[in-house]
């Protein structure tokens, strides 16, 4: 799911999806409305804070 969200945010940055559409995409829960899935390399956990 993190890779899908990151891919969707990347498409927002590229101007393919409007930022206002993000809450609706998350609420709908339909995979086809989100951006593409990013590859697994390069994504890593930096910090966990409680």
N, CA, C and O atoms as a Tripos MOL2 file, in Angstrom:
@<TRIPOS>MOLECULE
protein
  200   199    50     0     0
PROTEIN
NO_CHARGES

@<TRIPOS>ATOM
      1 N           0.8150   -1.1900    0.0000 N.3       1 UNK1
      2 CA          0.0000    0.0000    0.0000 C.3       1 UNK1
      3 C           0.8650    1.2620    0.0000 C.2       1 UNK1
      4 O           0.5120    2.2580   -0.6310 O.2       1 UNK1
      5 N           1.9830    1.2210    0.6980 N.am      2 UNK2
      6 CA          2.8790    2.3770    0.7420 C.3       2 UNK2
      7 C           3.3780    2.7200   -0.6550 C.2       2 UNK2
      8 O           3.4890    3.8930   -1.0120 O.2       2 UNK2
      9 N           3.6780    1.6960   -1.4380 N.am      3 UNK3
     10 CA          4.1800    1.9370   -2.7980 C.3       3 UNK3
     11 C           3.1070    2.5600   -3.6830 C.2       3 UNK3
     12 O           3.4180    3.3670   -4.5570 O.2       3 UNK3
     13 N           1.8590    2.1960   -3.4660 N.am      4 UNK4
     14 CA          0.7540    2.7760   -4.2340 C.3       4 UNK4
     15 C           0.5600    4.2410   -3.8470 C.2       4 UNK4
     16 O           0.3980    5.1010   -4.7130 O.2       4 UNK4
     17 N           0.5770    4.5190   -2.5420 N.am      5 UNK5
     18 CA          0.4170    5.8950   -2.0750 C.3       5 UNK5
     19 C           1.5650    6.7660   -2.5800 C.2       5 UNK5
     20 O           1.3400    7.8910   -3.0270 O.2       5 UNK5
     21 N           2.7880    6.2550   -2.5120 N.am      6 UNK6
     22 CA          3.9410    7.0120   -3.0000 C.3       6 UNK6
     23 C           3.8200    7.2690   -4.5000 C.2       6 UNK6
     24 O           4.1430    8.3610   -4.9670 O.2       6 UNK6
     25 N           3.3630    6.2840   -5.2490 N.am      7 UNK7
     26 CA          3.1730    6.4650   -6.6910 C.3       7 UNK7
     27 C           2.0940    7.4830   -7.0000 C.2       7 UNK7
     28 O           2.2120    8.2540   -7.9520 O.2       7 UNK7
     29 N           1.0410    7.4870   -6.1940 N.am      8 UNK8
     30 CA         -0.0320    8.4720   -6.3780 C.3       8 UNK8
     31 C           0.4760    9.8690   -6.0740 C.2       8 UNK8
     32 O           0.1730   10.8120   -6.8050 O.2       8 UNK8
     33 N           1.2460   10.0120   -5.0040 N.am      9 UNK9
     34 CA          1.8110   11.3230   -4.6620 C.3       9 UNK9
     35 C           2.8020   11.7950   -5.7210 C.2       9 UNK9
     36 O           2.9100   12.9930   -5.9850 O.2       9 UNK9
     37 N           3.5210   10.8580   -6.3230 N.am     10 UNK10
     38 CA          4.4360   11.2210   -7.3980 C.3      10 UNK10
     39 C           3.6490   11.7790   -8.5920 C.2      10 UNK10
     40 O           4.0740   12.7450   -9.2250 O.2      10 UNK10
     41 N           2.5060   11.1650   -8.8910 N.am     11 UNK11
     42 CA          1.6890   11.6540  -10.0010 C.3      11 UNK11
     43 C           1.0760   13.0150   -9.6840 C.2      11 UNK11
     44 O           0.8270   13.8050  -10.5940 O.2      11 UNK11
     45 N           0.8300   13.2960   -8.4070 N.am     12 UNK12
     46 CA          0.3900   14.6390   -8.0170 C.3      12 UNK12
     47 C           1.5070   15.6310   -8.3260 C.2      12 UNK12
     48 O           1.2610   16.7000   -8.8850 O.2      12 UNK12
     49 N           2.7280   15.2730   -7.9600 N.am     13 UNK13
     50 CA          3.8750   16.1420   -8.2280 C.3      13 UNK13
     51 C           4.1070   16.3860   -9.7100 C.2      13 UNK13
     52 O           4.5710   17.4540  -10.1080 O.2      13 UNK13
     53 N           3.7820   15.3940  -10.5190 N.am     14 UNK14
     54 CA          3.9480   15.5340  -11.9690 C.3      14 UNK14
     55 C           2.7620   16.2390  -12.6240 C.2      14 UNK14
     56 O           2.7860   16.5080  -13.8250 O.2      14 UNK14
     57 N           1.7300   16.5370  -11.8420 N.am     15 UNK15
     58 CA          0.5640   17.2450  -12.3660 C.3      15 UNK15
     59 C          -0.4650   16.3460  -13.0340 C.2      15 UNK15
     60 O          -1.3820   16.8460  -13.6860 O.2      15 UNK15
     61 N          -0.3370   15.0340  -12.8870 N.am     16 UNK16
     62 CA         -1.2840   14.1070  -13.5100 C.3      16 UNK16
     63 C          -2.5460   13.9300  -12.6640 C.2      16 UNK16
     64 O          -3.6140   13.6280  -13.1950 O.2      16 UNK16
     65 N          -2.4260   14.1160  -11.3650 N.am     17 UNK17
     66 CA         -3.5470   14.0310  -10.4370 C.3      17 UNK17
     67 C          -3.5460   15.3080   -9.6050 C.2      17 UNK17
     68 O          -2.4930   15.7790   -9.1780 O.2      17 UNK17
     69 N          -4.7410   15.8660   -9.3770 N.am     18 UNK18
     70 CA         -4.8380   17.0710   -8.5560 C.3      18 UNK18
     71 C          -4.7740   16.6940   -7.0730 C.2      18 UNK18
     72 O          -5.3270   15.6700   -6.6730 O.2      18 UNK18
     73 N          -4.1080   17.5110   -6.2600 N.am     19 UNK19
     74 CA         -4.0010   17.2110   -4.8270 C.3      19 UNK19
     75 C          -5.3660   17.0410   -4.1430 C.2      19 UNK19
     76 O          -5.4980   16.2710   -3.1910 O.2      19 UNK19
     77 N          -6.3670   17.7570   -4.6340 N.am     20 UNK20
     78 CA         -7.7060   17.6870   -4.0520 C.3      20 UNK20
     79 C          -8.3570   16.3170   -4.2400 C.2      20 UNK20
     80 O          -9.3220   15.9900   -3.5490 O.2      20 UNK20
     81 N          -7.8410   15.5230   -5.1630 N.am     21 UNK21
     82 CA         -8.4120   14.2120   -5.4560 C.3      21 UNK21
     83 C          -7.9360   13.1260   -4.4770 C.2      21 UNK21
     84 O          -8.5440   12.0590   -4.4060 O.2      21 UNK21
     85 N          -6.8730   13.3810   -3.7330 N.am     22 UNK22
     86 CA         -6.2880   12.3700   -2.8480 C.3      22 UNK22
     87 C          -7.2870   11.8440   -1.8060 C.2      22 UNK22
     88 O          -7.4140   10.6270   -1.6690 O.2      22 UNK22
     89 N          -8.0040   12.7100   -1.0640 N.am     23 UNK23
     90 CA         -8.9600   12.1620   -0.0850 C.3      23 UNK23
     91 C         -10.0190   11.2530   -0.7280 C.2      23 UNK23
     92 O         -10.3880   10.2320   -0.1480 O.2      23 UNK23
     93 N         -10.4990   11.6100   -1.8960 N.am     24 UNK24
     94 CA        -11.4980   10.7940   -2.5760 C.3      24 UNK24
     95 C         -10.9070    9.4570   -3.0180 C.2      24 UNK24
     96 O         -11.5640    8.4220   -2.9060 O.2      24 UNK24
     97 N          -9.6850    9.4720   -3.5130 N.am     25 UNK25
     98 CA         -9.0160    8.2320   -3.9340 C.3      25 UNK25
     99 C          -8.8760    7.2880   -2.7430 C.2      25 UNK25
    100 O          -9.1380    6.0910   -2.8600 O.2      25 UNK25
    101 N          -8.4620    7.8290   -1.5970 N.am     26 UNK26
    102 CA         -8.3040    7.0030   -0.3940 C.3      26 UNK26
    103 C          -9.6560    6.4970    0.1170 C.2      26 UNK26
    104 O          -9.7690    5.3430    0.5310 O.2      26 UNK26
    105 N         -10.6700    7.3490    0.0900 N.am     27 UNK27
    106 CA        -11.9900    6.9640    0.5890 C.3      27 UNK27
    107 C         -12.6500    5.9130   -0.2980 C.2      27 UNK27
    108 O         -13.3130    5.0080    0.2070 O.2      27 UNK27
    109 N         -12.4750    6.0240   -1.6150 N.am     28 UNK28
    110 CA        -13.0830    5.0700   -2.5470 C.3      28 UNK28
    111 C         -12.5100    3.6700   -2.3770 C.2      28 UNK28
    112 O         -13.2340    2.6790   -2.4650 O.2      28 UNK28
    113 N         -11.2010    3.5950   -2.1330 N.am     29 UNK29
    114 CA        -10.5590    2.2920   -1.9680 C.3      29 UNK29
    115 C         -10.4440    1.5010   -3.2550 C.2      29 UNK29
    116 O         -10.2020    0.2950   -3.2200 O.2      29 UNK29
    117 N         -10.6130    2.1590   -4.3900 N.am     30 UNK30
    118 CA        -10.5120    1.4740   -5.6800 C.3      30 UNK30
    119 C          -9.1100    1.6700   -6.2450 C.2      30 UNK30
    120 O          -8.6710    2.7960   -6.4760 O.2      30 UNK30
    121 N          -8.4300    0.5750   -6.4610 N.am     31 UNK31
    122 CA         -7.0480    0.6020   -6.9180 C.3      31 UNK31
    123 C          -6.8870    1.3400   -8.2450 C.2      31 UNK31
    124 O          -5.8850    2.0240   -8.4540 O.2      31 UNK31
    125 N          -7.8510    1.2100   -9.1310 N.am     32 UNK32
    126 CA         -7.7240    1.8150  -10.4600 C.3      32 UNK32
    127 C          -7.7480    3.3420  -10.4270 C.2      32 UNK32
    128 O          -7.3620    3.9750  -11.4090 O.2      32 UNK32
    129 N          -8.1890    3.9480   -9.3290 N.am     33 UNK33
    130 CA         -8.2100    5.4100   -9.2190 C.3      33 UNK33
    131 C          -6.8760    5.9770   -8.7500 C.2      33 UNK33
    132 O          -6.6210    7.1720   -8.9030 O.2      33 UNK33
    133 N          -6.0360    5.1410   -8.1890 N.am     34 UNK34
    134 CA         -4.7520    5.5950   -7.6440 C.3      34 UNK34
    135 C          -3.6800    5.5970   -8.7370 C.2      34 UNK34
    136 O          -3.9140    5.1470   -9.8590 O.2      34 UNK34
    137 N          -2.5120    6.1100   -8.3850 N.am     35 UNK35
    138 CA         -1.3880    6.1260   -9.3130 C.3      35 UNK35
    139 C          -0.7480    4.7570   -9.4250 C.2      35 UNK35
    140 O          -1.1920    3.7970   -8.7960 O.2      35 UNK35
    141 N           0.2930    4.6770  -10.2270 N.am     36 UNK36
    142 CA          0.9480    3.3790  -10.4020 C.3      36 UNK36
    143 C           1.7750    3.0170   -9.1740 C.2      36 UNK36
    144 O           2.1920    3.8870   -8.4090 O.2      36 UNK36
    145 N           2.0010    1.7340   -9.0030 N.am     37 UNK37
    146 CA          2.7970    1.2210   -7.8890 C.3      37 UNK37
    147 C           4.2760    1.4580   -8.1740 C.2      37 UNK37
    148 O           4.7780    1.0830   -9.2340 O.2      37 UNK37
    149 N           4.9610    2.0720   -7.2380 N.am     38 UNK38
    150 CA          6.4010    2.2990   -7.4120 C.3      38 UNK38
    151 C           7.1640    1.0080   -7.1570 C.2      38 UNK38
    152 O           6.6870    0.1430   -6.4230 O.2      38 UNK38
    153 N           8.3440    0.8680   -7.7530 N.am     39 UNK39
    154 CA          9.1580   -0.3210   -7.5030 C.3      39 UNK39
    155 C           9.6280   -0.3430   -6.0430 C.2      39 UNK39
    156 O           9.7150    0.7070   -5.4050 O.2      39 UNK39
    157 N           9.9320   -1.5370   -5.5130 N.am     40 UNK40
    158 CA         10.2770   -1.6550   -4.1020 C.3      40 UNK40
    159 C          11.6300   -1.0820   -3.7080 C.2      40 UNK40
    160 O          11.8310   -0.7370   -2.5430 O.2      40 UNK40
    161 N          12.5530   -0.9750   -4.6400 N.am     41 UNK41
    162 CA         13.8650   -0.4680   -4.2620 C.3      41 UNK41
    163 C          13.7990    1.0350   -4.0150 C.2      41 UNK41
    164 O          13.0730    1.7520   -4.7040 O.2      41 UNK41
    165 N          14.5360    1.4940   -3.0620 N.am     42 UNK42
    166 CA         14.5910    2.9200   -2.7490 C.3      42 UNK42
    167 C          13.6250    3.3420   -1.6550 C.2      42 UNK42
    168 O          13.7440    4.4480   -1.1280 O.2      42 UNK42
    169 N          12.6710    2.4890   -1.3020 N.am     43 UNK43
    170 CA         11.7430    2.8160   -0.2250 C.3      43 UNK43
    171 C          12.2100    2.0990    1.0390 C.2      43 UNK43
    172 O          12.3790    0.8790    1.0350 O.2      43 UNK43
    173 N          12.4170    2.8380    2.1030 N.am     44 UNK44
    174 CA         12.8580    2.2160    3.3490 C.3      44 UNK44
    175 C          12.3700    3.0330    4.5340 C.2      44 UNK44
    176 O          12.1040    4.2300    4.4200 O.2      44 UNK44
    177 N          12.2580    2.3650    5.6650 N.am     45 UNK45
    178 CA         11.8160    2.9970    6.9010 C.3      45 UNK45
    179 C          12.9800    3.7520    7.5220 C.2      45 UNK45
    180 O          14.0470    3.1800    7.7500 O.2      45 UNK45
    181 N          12.7800    5.0150    7.7910 N.am     46 UNK46
    182 CA         13.8360    5.8420    8.3550 C.3      46 UNK46
    183 C          13.7340    5.9130    9.8740 C.2      46 UNK46
    184 O          14.7440    5.8430   10.5750 O.2      46 UNK46
    185 N          12.5030    6.0530   10.3820 N.am     47 UNK47
    186 CA         12.3660    6.2830   11.8090 C.3      47 UNK47
    187 C          10.9580    5.8830   12.2650 C.2      47 UNK47
    188 O           9.9810    6.0530   11.5360 O.2      47 UNK47
    189 N          10.8820    5.3550   13.4720 N.am     48 UNK48
    190 CA          9.5930    5.0780   14.1030 C.3      48 UNK48
    191 C           9.5570    5.8930   15.3820 C.2      48 UNK48
    192 O          10.4570    5.8010   16.2170 O.2      48 UNK48
    193 N           8.5090    6.6910   15.5290 N.am     49 UNK49
    194 CA          8.4120    7.5590   16.7100 C.3      49 UNK49
    195 C           7.0580    7.3160   17.3630 C.2      49 UNK49
    196 O           6.0190    7.3590   16.7040 O.2      49 UNK49
    197 N           7.0850    7.0650   18.6510 N.am     50 UNK50
    198 CA          5.8480    6.8450   19.4050 C.3      50 UNK50
    199 C           5.5250    8.0430   20.2480 C.2      50 UNK50
    200 O           4.5180    8.0470   20.9550 O.2      50 UNK50
@<TRIPOS>BOND
     1     1     2 1
     2     2     3 1
     3     3     4 2
     4     3     5 am
     5     5     6 1
     6     6     7 1
     7     7     8 2
     8     7     9 am
     9     9    10 1
    10    10    11 1
    11    11    12 2
    12    11    13 am
    13    13    14 1
    14    14    15 1
    15    15    16 2
    16    15    17 am
    17    17    18 1
    18    18    19 1
    19    19    20 2
    20    19    21 am
    21    21    22 1
    22    22    23 1
    23    23    24 2
    24    23    25 am
    25    25    26 1
    26    26    27 1
    27    27    28 2
    28    27    29 am
    29    29    30 1
    30    30    31 1
    31    31    32 2
    32    31    33 am
    33    33    34 1
    34    34    35 1
    35    35    36 2
    36    35    37 am
    37    37    38 1
    38    38    39 1
    39    39    40 2
    40    39    41 am
    41    41    42 1
    42    42    43 1
    43    43    44 2
    44    43    45 am
    45    45    46 1
    46    46    47 1
    47    47    48 2
    48    47    49 am
    49    49    50 1
    50    50    51 1
    51    51    52 2
    52    51    53 am
    53    53    54 1
    54    54    55 1
    55    55    56 2
    56    55    57 am
    57    57    58 1
    58    58    59 1
    59    59    60 2
    60    59    61 am
    61    61    62 1
    62    62    63 1
    63    63    64 2
    64    63    65 am
    65    65    66 1
    66    66    67 1
    67    67    68 2
    68    67    69 am
    69    69    70 1
    70    70    71 1
    71    71    72 2
    72    71    73 am
    73    73    74 1
    74    74    75 1
    75    75    76 2
    76    75    77 am
    77    77    78 1
    78    78    79 1
    79    79    80 2
    80    79    81 am
    81    81    82 1
    82    82    83 1
    83    83    84 2
    84    83    85 am
    85    85    86 1
    86    86    87 1
    87    87    88 2
    88    87    89 am
    89    89    90 1
    90    90    91 1
    91    91    92 2
    92    91    93 am
    93    93    94 1
    94    94    95 1
    95    95    96 2
    96    95    97 am
    97    97    98 1
    98    98    99 1
    99    99   100 2
   100    99   101 am
   101   101   102 1
   102   102   103 1
   103   103   104 2
   104   103   105 am
   105   105   106 1
   106   106   107 1
   107   107   108 2
   108   107   109 am
   109   109   110 1
   110   110   111 1
   111   111   112 2
   112   111   113 am
   113   113   114 1
   114   114   115 1
   115   115   116 2
   116   115   117 am
   117   117   118 1
   118   118   119 1
   119   119   120 2
   120   119   121 am
   121   121   122 1
   122   122   123 1
   123   123   124 2
   124   123   125 am
   125   125   126 1
   126   126   127 1
   127   127   128 2
   128   127   129 am
   129   129   130 1
   130   130   131 1
   131   131   132 2
   132   131   133 am
   133   133   134 1
   134   134   135 1
   135   135   136 2
   136   135   137 am
   137   137   138 1
   138   138   139 1
   139   139   140 2
   140   139   141 am
   141   141   142 1
   142   142   143 1
   143   143   144 2
   144   143   145 am
   145   145   146 1
   146   146   147 1
   147   147   148 2
   148   147   149 am
   149   149   150 1
   150   150   151 1
   151   151   152 2
   152   151   153 am
   153   153   154 1
   154   154   155 1
   155   155   156 2
   156   155   157 am
   157   157   158 1
   158   158   159 1
   159   159   160 2
   160   159   161 am
   161   161   162 1
   162   162   163 1
   163   163   164 2
   164   163   165 am
   165   165   166 1
   166   166   167 1
   167   167   168 2
   168   167   169 am
   169   169   170 1
   170   170   171 1
   171   171   172 2
   172   171   173 am
   173   173   174 1
   174   174   175 1
   175   175   176 2
   176   175   177 am
   177   177   178 1
   178   178   179 1
   179   179   180 2
   180   179   181 am
   181   181   182 1
   182   182   183 1
   183   183   184 2
   184   183   185 am
   185   185   186 1
   186   186   187 1
   187   187   188 2
   188   187   189 am
   189   189   190 1
   190   190   191 1
   191   191   192 2
   192   191   193 am
   193   193   194 1
   194   194   195 1
   195   195   196 2
   196   195   197 am
   197   197   198 1
   198   198   199 1
   199   199   200 2
@<TRIPOS>SUBSTRUCTURE
     1 UNK1         2 RESIDUE 1 A UNK
     2 UNK2         6 RESIDUE 1 A UNK
     3 UNK3        10 RESIDUE 1 A UNK
     4 UNK4        14 RESIDUE 1 A UNK
     5 UNK5        18 RESIDUE 1 A UNK
     6 UNK6        22 RESIDUE 1 A UNK
     7 UNK7        26 RESIDUE 1 A UNK
     8 UNK8        30 RESIDUE 1 A UNK
     9 UNK9        34 RESIDUE 1 A UNK
    10 UNK10       38 RESIDUE 1 A UNK
    11 UNK11       42 RESIDUE 1 A UNK
    12 UNK12       46 RESIDUE 1 A UNK
    13 UNK13       50 RESIDUE 1 A UNK
    14 UNK14       54 RESIDUE 1 A UNK
    15 UNK15       58 RESIDUE 1 A UNK
    16 UNK16       62 RESIDUE 1 A UNK
    17 UNK17       66 RESIDUE 1 A UNK
    18 UNK18       70 RESIDUE 1 A UNK
    19 UNK19       74 RESIDUE 1 A UNK
    20 UNK20       78 RESIDUE 1 A UNK
    21 UNK21       82 RESIDUE 1 A UNK
    22 UNK22       86 RESIDUE 1 A UNK
    23 UNK23       90 RESIDUE 1 A UNK
    24 UNK24       94 RESIDUE 1 A UNK
    25 UNK25       98 RESIDUE 1 A UNK
    26 UNK26      102 RESIDUE 1 A UNK
    27 UNK27      106 RESIDUE 1 A UNK
    28 UNK28      110 RESIDUE 1 A UNK
    29 UNK29      114 RESIDUE 1 A UNK
    30 UNK30      118 RESIDUE 1 A UNK
    31 UNK31      122 RESIDUE 1 A UNK
    32 UNK32      126 RESIDUE 1 A UNK
    33 UNK33      130 RESIDUE 1 A UNK
    34 UNK34      134 RESIDUE 1 A UNK
    35 UNK35      138 RESIDUE 1 A UNK
    36 UNK36      142 RESIDUE 1 A UNK
    37 UNK37      146 RESIDUE 1 A UNK
    38 UNK38      150 RESIDUE 1 A UNK
    39 UNK39      154 RESIDUE 1 A UNK
    40 UNK40      158 RESIDUE 1 A UNK
    41 UNK41      162 RESIDUE 1 A UNK
    42 UNK42      166 RESIDUE 1 A UNK
    43 UNK43      170 RESIDUE 1 A UNK
    44 UNK44      174 RESIDUE 1 A UNK
    45 UNK45      178 RESIDUE 1 A UNK
    46 UNK46      182 RESIDUE 1 A UNK
    47 UNK47      186 RESIDUE 1 A UNK
    48 UNK48      190 RESIDUE 1 A UNK
    49 UNK49      194 RESIDUE 1 A UNK
    50 UNK50      198 RESIDUE 1 A UNK
